[in-house]
Amino acid sequence: MPTALIIEDNRMNMQLATDLLDVAGFEVLQAFTAEEGLELAQTASPDVIVMDIGLPGMDGLEAVRRLRVGGETRHIPILVTTSHAMTEDREQAMAAGADVFITKPIDTRGFVEQVKRAIK
């Protein structure tokens, strides 16, 4: 069973992503801050990370950068989510080290497939 770490501060968004991945057979870990997510990524070594960009405290882009320099975490695929759909937002996320850029609201029909593709 693959493991997904979701780092998201909005409880409704967290629940939606968790439910979609749970039904698809993922073990889901949750973090509501970037700091908590970084710690879980180190200790749990998930197969994939779904990271909100707009987190309180450390933002998601900084967390992605830190994951990319960490020895144990640099290989983990990262999908970033944001309600900002501008081209420069996508470019910043990809430059930080994200593998996939997803705008919110997430497409519930395609989300799980995007996560599965990122793992392969």
C-alpha positions as CSV (number, residue, x, y, z in Angstrom):
1,M,0.0,0.0,0.0
2,P,1.6,3.3,-1.0
3,T,1.8,6.1,1.5
4,A,0.8,9.7,0.8
5,L,1.7,12.6,3.1
6,I,-0.8,15.5,2.7
7,I,0.4,18.9,4.0
8,E,-2.6,21.2,4.0
9,D,-3.8,23.8,6.6
10,N,-7.5,23.9,5.3
11,R,-9.4,21.1,7.0
12,M,-12.0,20.8,4.2
13,N,-9.2,20.5,1.6
14,M,-7.4,18.0,3.8
15,Q,-10.5,15.9,4.2
16,L,-11.2,15.8,0.5
17,A,-7.7,14.8,-0.5
18,T,-7.6,12.3,2.3
19,D,-10.9,10.7,1.3
20,L,-9.9,10.5,-2.4
21,L,-6.5,8.8,-1.6
22,D,-7.9,6.6,1.1
23,V,-10.6,5.2,-1.3
24,A,-7.8,4.6,-3.9
25,G,-5.9,2.4,-1.4
26,F,-3.3,4.8,0.0
27,E,-2.2,5.0,3.6
28,V,-2.6,8.8,4.3
29,L,-0.6,10.8,6.7
30,Q,-1.7,14.3,7.5
31,A,0.2,17.5,8.5
32,F,-1.4,20.9,9.0
33,T,1.9,22.9,8.9
34,A,5.0,22.8,6.8
35,E,7.2,22.2,9.9
36,E,5.0,19.2,10.9
37,G,5.1,17.9,7.3
38,L,8.9,18.1,7.1
39,E,9.2,16.1,10.2
40,L,6.8,13.5,9.0
41,A,8.5,13.3,5.6
42,Q,11.8,12.5,7.4
43,T,10.4,9.9,9.8
44,A,7.7,8.2,7.7
45,S,9.4,8.4,4.2
46,P,6.1,8.5,2.2
47,D,5.9,7.5,-1.4
48,V,4.4,10.9,-2.4
49,I,3.8,14.3,-0.9
50,V,0.8,16.6,-1.6
51,M,1.8,20.1,-0.5
52,D,-0.3,23.2,-0.2
53,I,1.7,26.3,-1.1
54,G,-0.2,28.7,1.1
55,L,0.6,27.4,4.6
56,P,0.9,29.5,7.8
57,G,4.4,30.1,9.0
58,M,6.8,28.4,6.6
59,D,5.1,28.4,3.2
60,G,4.9,25.3,0.9
61,L,7.6,26.5,-1.5
62,E,10.2,26.8,1.2
63,A,9.2,23.3,2.5
64,V,9.6,21.9,-1.0
65,R,13.1,23.4,-1.2
66,R,14.0,21.9,2.1
67,L,12.7,18.5,1.1
68,R,14.7,18.6,-2.1
69,V,18.0,19.2,-0.2
70,G,17.3,16.5,2.4
71,G,19.1,13.2,1.8
72,E,16.1,11.0,2.7
73,T,13.5,13.2,1.1
74,R,15.0,14.5,-2.1
75,H,13.6,11.6,-4.2
76,I,10.0,11.8,-3.0
77,P,7.6,13.1,-5.7
78,I,5.9,16.3,-4.6
79,L,2.6,17.6,-6.0
80,V,1.9,21.2,-5.0
81,T,-1.6,22.6,-4.7
82,T,-2.7,26.2,-4.7
83,S,-5.6,28.4,-5.5
84,H,-3.2,30.7,-7.5
85,A,-3.3,29.7,-11.1
86,M,-0.9,32.3,-12.6
87,T,2.0,31.1,-14.8
88,E,4.5,32.6,-12.5
89,D,3.0,30.6,-9.6
90,R,3.6,27.4,-11.5
91,E,7.1,28.5,-12.5
92,Q,8.0,29.3,-8.9
93,A,6.7,25.9,-7.7
94,M,8.6,24.0,-10.3
95,A,11.8,26.0,-9.7
96,A,11.4,25.1,-6.0
97,G,11.5,21.4,-6.9
98,A,7.8,20.4,-7.3
99,D,7.0,17.6,-9.7
100,V,3.4,18.4,-10.4
101,F,1.4,21.7,-10.0
102,I,-2.3,21.4,-9.2
103,T,-4.7,24.3,-9.0
104,K,-7.6,24.3,-6.5
105,P,-10.3,23.4,-6.3
106,I,-8.7,20.0,-7.2
107,D,-10.3,18.0,-9.9
108,T,-11.7,15.1,-7.9
109,R,-11.9,12.9,-11.0
110,G,-8.2,13.3,-12.0
111,F,-6.5,13.9,-8.6
112,V,-5.7,10.3,-7.7
113,E,-4.4,9.6,-11.2
114,Q,-2.1,12.6,-10.9
115,V,-0.8,11.2,-7.6
116,K,-0.3,7.7,-9.0
117,R,1.5,9.1,-12.1
118,A,3.9,11.1,-9.9
119,I,4.9,7.9,-8.0
120,K,5.8,6.0,-11.2
